[in-house]
Structure formats: C-alpha cells, structure tokens
Amino acid sequence: MGKREKNIVAGRLARSYFSSIISISLVLMLVGVFCLAGINVRSLSDYFKEHFALNVVLEENASEAQAAELCKKTAGLGYVGNVKCVSRREGTDEMKEMLGSDFLKLFDVNPIPISMEVSVKANYFQTDSLEKIKKSFMSEPLVEDVYYQESMVDALNKNLGRIGAVVLVFVLLLMFISLVLINNTVRLNVFSKRFSIYTMRLVGATRGFIRGPFLVRAIFQGLIAGLIAVASLMVLIYYVGNEFSELFSLINTDTIMAVFAGVVLLGVLICVCCTFFVINKIVSLRNDDLYY
C-alpha cells in the first residue's frame, strides 16, 4: 500500500474515532443534564413552593409601626419561610405601575392598605395547612383579609409531582438510550477492524491479547468523551448560573461534582463493556461471516 493510501486510511480511521467520541460525549452530556435535574427536582419543587406568597391585608387604620411589629412576629413563626412588609407607599407605587399614575384621582384618600407578603415553608404548602394559616392570621386584630390563589396551590402540587415523575422516567429512558447508542457506536468502530482481528486470530493470538489494545482504546475513548461531556455541562451550568443565579444556588456543589464523576465513569464503563462483548463476538465469527 502506497503512502497516499495509508494517509487516506489513517484519515478515515481518525475521523471515525473522532466522530464516535463526539457522539458518545453528546449522549453523556444529556445523561448528565437529566441526572442533575432528577437529583435536584425536590429542591426545585421546594423553591417554587416557598416563593408562593399569601397576601395579608391589614386594617386601614393600621400604622407603619404596628405593621412592622406584626411582620417581626410573623417572621418568628415556625411555618413561615419569608415575610415582606409592603408599606402604603410601596403598594401605591405598584398600583401605579399596573393602573397608571392617575388612578388615585378617583379616590378622596389613598385606598391602598399596608400589607404583608408571606411565603410558607414547603412542608406547609398544602390546601388544608394554608387554610389553618389563613385562620391564624385572620385572628389578628390588625388583619382585615388574607387571600391566595387556592386553585394555584392544587395545580402547583399536582404538576410538580408529575414533573418529578417525568424527569425520573426520562433519566431511566435516557440511560437506556445512551447504552444502546454508545454500544452501536463502539460496535461499528470495532467491527470496521474485524479483518485485522481475524488476521490476529489466524496467527495464534489469544482472545486476551486481541482484546487488550481495543480495551485500552475504549478506556481512552470513554474518558475523552466523558471529559468533553463534563466540559459541556460546565459551560451550560455557567450560563444557567448567570441567568438564574437564585435558582442555581439550589444545586449543591458536591452534587455537581458527583454527577461529573458519574458521567466520566459511565462513559468509560459503557465503552469498555461494549468493546469487550463486541470483541468476543467478532473473534467467534467464521470467515464467511466477516463479509456480512
């Protein structure tokens, strides 16, 4: 074989090896994304629940000092996650943004009362618990009314539960798909060298001797693909962290590192296992089977 033909063959092998690594890394990246989502689905669920606010409207004659005292008292309750005291001026500014600056001309006095926005802890985000909390607030002399979107509570609880189940199903499904895709990629890559394997077998090479170089290559293939997937995940996490910093803070650093390590280990493990079984199958092929 001439130098030109060798270069052509080497180029084809390099492109095939490179394309298989890219294919495997893309699959591993998707596995990493869904694993991060699956592991942190509880934290994300709690995040949305604890940002749902009850609006506690105070009596018209309530003073700012009384409202501040009630906010301080409310913040100390065990079921309360966060309390924001909305002064009459802040409430007026919000209404101006919604209705326009001229809406006060319709009234002789400012109709906007002092209010509190109260978010409860995730464990209390149930309709019956919120109703008890509402009654507790209504028993306060300064409180005129408490309201929240009851239909939103039920819908949020149902949908968050469904999202968790869907994410889990997607993780399991993607793990299976990744196994099939990586197996096919490795199988095609090894099967293209079946004639070299057959030649090695003819000269008396043992199965262990034949498997050795392919398994070493599979380790490097899985390692490189896993590192590329991790690098892609790091870029994605960096982007999400910049755009949604508060949401990103829910994801534990140790969890991220564990997923990164799992992605690399999964890439190496699948590549090695698939290569092992494919090599054993090819070594067992008869001469006629090599052409099909």
C-alpha positions in Angstrom: 0.0 0.0 0.0 1.4 3.4 -1.0 1.9 6.4 1.3 -1.1 8.2 -0.1 -3.4 5.2 0.5 -2.1 4.9 4.1 -2.8 8.5 4.7 -6.3 8.1 3.4 -7.0 5.1 5.6 -5.4 6.8 8.6 -7.6 9.9 8.0 -10.7 7.8 7.8 -9.9 6.0 11.0 -9.2 9.3 12.7 -12.5 10.8 11.6 -14.3 7.7 12.6 -12.7 7.7 16.1 -13.4 11.4 16.5 -17.0 11.2 15.4 -17.6 8.3 17.8 -16.1 10.3 20.7 -18.3 13.3 19.8 -21.4 11.1 19.6 -20.7 9.5 22.9 -20.0 12.8 24.6 -23.3 14.3 23.4 -25.2 11.4 24.8 -23.3 11.6 28.1 -24.0 15.3 28.3 -27.7 14.7 28.1 -27.5 12.0 30.7 -25.7 14.5 33.0 -28.3 17.2 32.4 -31.2 14.9 33.3 -29.3 13.4 36.3 -28.8 16.9 37.7 -32.5 17.7 37.1 -33.5 14.4 38.7 -31.3 14.8 41.7 -32.4 18.4 42.4 -36.1 18.0 41.5 -37.0 18.1 45.2 -35.0 21.3 45.7 -36.6 22.9 42.7 -40.0 21.9 43.9 -39.4 23.4 47.3 -38.1 26.6 45.6 -41.3 27.1 43.7 -43.5 26.3 46.8 -41.6 28.7 49.1 -41.9 31.5 46.6 -45.7 31.3 46.6 -47.0 34.2 48.7 -50.0 34.7 50.9 -51.2 38.4 50.8 -52.2 39.6 54.3 -54.0 42.9 54.1 -54.0 45.0 57.2 -56.8 47.3 58.5 -57.0 50.7 57.0 -56.1 52.4 60.3 -53.0 50.2 60.9 -49.8 52.3 61.3 -46.4 51.5 59.9 -45.0 50.8 63.3 -47.8 48.3 64.0 -47.3 46.6 60.7 -43.5 46.3 61.3 -44.2 44.7 64.7 -46.6 42.2 63.1 -44.1 41.4 60.4 -41.5 40.7 63.0 -43.9 38.5 64.9 -44.9 36.6 61.7 -41.2 36.1 60.8 -40.7 34.1 64.0 -43.4 31.6 63.3 -42.1 28.1 62.5 -44.1 27.6 59.3 -43.1 30.9 57.8 -40.3 31.0 55.3 -40.2 34.7 54.3 -42.1 37.9 55.1 -42.1 41.1 53.2 -43.9 44.1 54.6 -45.4 46.2 51.9 -45.9 49.8 53.0 -48.7 52.0 51.8 -46.3 53.9 49.6 -44.8 50.7 48.1 -48.3 49.4 47.4 -49.3 52.7 45.8 -46.3 52.6 43.5 -47.1 49.0 42.5 -50.7 50.0 41.7 -49.4 53.0 39.6 -47.4 50.6 37.5 -50.4 48.4 37.0 -53.2 51.0 36.6 -51.4 54.2 35.7 -50.4 57.2 37.8 -53.8 58.8 37.6 -55.8 56.1 39.4 -55.6 58.0 42.7 -57.7 60.8 41.3 -60.7 58.6 41.6 -60.4 58.5 45.4 -60.6 61.1 48.1 -58.0 59.3 50.2 -55.3 56.7 49.3 -57.2 53.3 49.3 -54.1 51.2 49.3 -53.6 49.5 52.7 -50.4 48.2 54.3 -50.0 44.5 53.6 -47.6 41.6 54.1 -46.4 39.0 51.6 -45.9 35.8 53.5 -44.4 32.6 52.0 -44.6 29.4 53.9 -42.1 26.5 54.1 -42.5 23.8 51.5 -43.9 21.3 54.1 -46.9 23.5 54.8 -47.7 24.1 51.1 -51.0 22.2 51.2 -54.5 23.5 51.0 -55.5 22.4 54.5 -52.3 23.8 56.0 -52.7 27.1 54.2 -56.3 27.4 55.4 -55.2 26.9 59.0 -52.5 29.5 58.5 -55.1 31.9 57.0 -57.4 31.5 60.0 -54.5 32.1 62.3 -53.8 35.4 60.5 -57.4 36.4 60.5 -57.5 36.1 64.3 -55.0 39.0 64.5 -56.8 42.3 65.3 -54.9 44.3 62.6 -55.6 41.8 59.8 -58.5 42.6 57.5 -58.2 39.8 55.0 -55.9 37.1 53.7 -56.1 35.8 50.2 -54.2 33.5 47.9 -54.9 31.6 44.7 -56.3 28.3 46.0 -56.5 26.7 42.6 -52.9 27.6 42.0 -51.9 25.6 45.1 -53.6 22.4 44.0 -52.3 22.8 40.4 -48.7 23.5 41.6 -48.7 20.5 43.9 -50.0 18.2 41.2 -47.8 19.5 38.4 -44.6 19.5 40.5 -45.3 15.8 41.4 -45.8 15.0 37.8 -42.7 16.8 36.7 -40.6 14.8 39.3 -42.1 11.5 37.9 -41.5 12.6 34.3 -37.9 13.6 35.0 -37.2 10.2 36.6 -38.7 8.4 33.6 -36.6 10.5 31.3 -33.4 9.7 33.2 -34.1 6.0 33.1 -35.1 6.2 29.4 -32.0 8.2 28.5 -29.8 5.8 30.4 -31.1 3.0 28.3 -30.9 5.0 25.0 -27.3 6.1 25.9 -26.4 2.4 26.4 -27.8 1.5 23.1 -26.3 4.4 21.2 -22.9 4.0 22.7 -23.0 0.3 22.2 -23.8 0.8 18.5 -21.1 3.4 18.1 -18.5 1.2 19.7 -19.7 -1.8 17.8 -19.4 -0.1 14.4 -15.9 1.3 15.3 -14.6 -2.2 16.3 -16.5 -4.1 13.6 -14.6 -2.0 11.0 -11.4 -3.7 12.2 -12.8 -7.2 12.0 -10.4 -8.3 9.3 -7.4 -7.2 11.4 -8.8 -9.1 14.3 -9.3 -12.2 12.1 -5.7 -12.0 10.9 -4.5 -11.8 14.5 -6.6 -14.9 15.4 -5.1 -16.8 12.4 -1.5 -16.2 13.6 -2.4 -17.6 17.0 -3.2 -14.6 19.1 -5.3 -15.3 22.2 -8.5 -13.5 22.9 -6.9 -11.7 25.8 -4.1 -10.5 23.5 -6.6 -9.3 20.9 -8.9 -7.6 23.4 -6.1 -5.7 25.1 -5.4 -2.8 22.7 -9.1 -2.4 22.0 -10.0 -2.2 25.7 -7.2 0.3 26.3 -8.5 2.4 23.4 -12.1 2.1 24.8 -10.9 3.4 28.2 -9.3 6.5 26.5 -12.4 6.8 24.2 -14.8 6.8 27.2 -12.5 9.1 29.2 -12.2 11.7 26.5 -15.9 11.6 25.7 -16.7 11.9 29.4 -14.4 14.9 29.8 -15.9 16.6 26.8 -19.4 16.0 28.2 -18.3 17.4 31.6 -16.8 20.5 29.8 -20.1 21.0 28.0 -22.0 20.6 31.3 -19.7 23.2 32.9 -20.5 25.7 30.2 -24.2 25.0 30.5 -24.1 25.4 34.3 -22.1 28.6 34.0 -24.8 30.0 31.6 -27.6 28.9 33.9 -25.8 30.3 36.9 -25.5 33.8 35.2 -29.1 33.9 34.0 -30.8 32.2 37.0 -28.4 32.8 39.9 -31.1 32.3 42.6 -32.3 29.0 41.1 -28.7 27.8 40.5 -27.9 28.3 44.2 -30.2 25.4 45.0 -27.9 23.0 43.3 -25.3 21.6 45.7 -21.6 21.8 44.5 -21.0 18.2 45.8 -23.9 17.0 43.7 -22.5 18.7 40.6 -19.1 17.1 41.2 -20.7 13.7 41.8 -22.6 13.9 38.5 -19.4 15.0 36.7 -17.5 12.0 38.1 -20.5 9.7 37.3 -20.6 10.9 33.7 -16.9 10.2 33.1 -17.2 6.8 34.9 -20.3 5.9 32.9 -18.5 6.8 29.6 -15.5 4.6 30.4 -17.6 1.7 31.8 -20.0 1.6 28.8 -17.2 1.9 26.2 -15.2 -0.9 27.9 -18.2 -3.2 28.4 -19.4 -2.8 24.9 -15.9 -3.2 23.4 -15.4 -6.4 25.5 -18.6 -8.1 24.2 -18.2 -6.9 20.6 -14.6 -8.2 20.5 -15.7 -11.6 21.9 -18.4 -11.8 19.2 -16.1 -10.8 16.4 -13.4 -13.3 17.5 -16.0 -16.0 17.3 -17.1 -15.2 13.7 -16.3 -17.6 10.9 -14.6 -16.4 7.8 -17.8 -16.2 5.8 -19.5 -14.1 8.5 -16.8 -11.3 8.2 -18.4 -10.1 5.0 -21.9 -9.6 6.4 
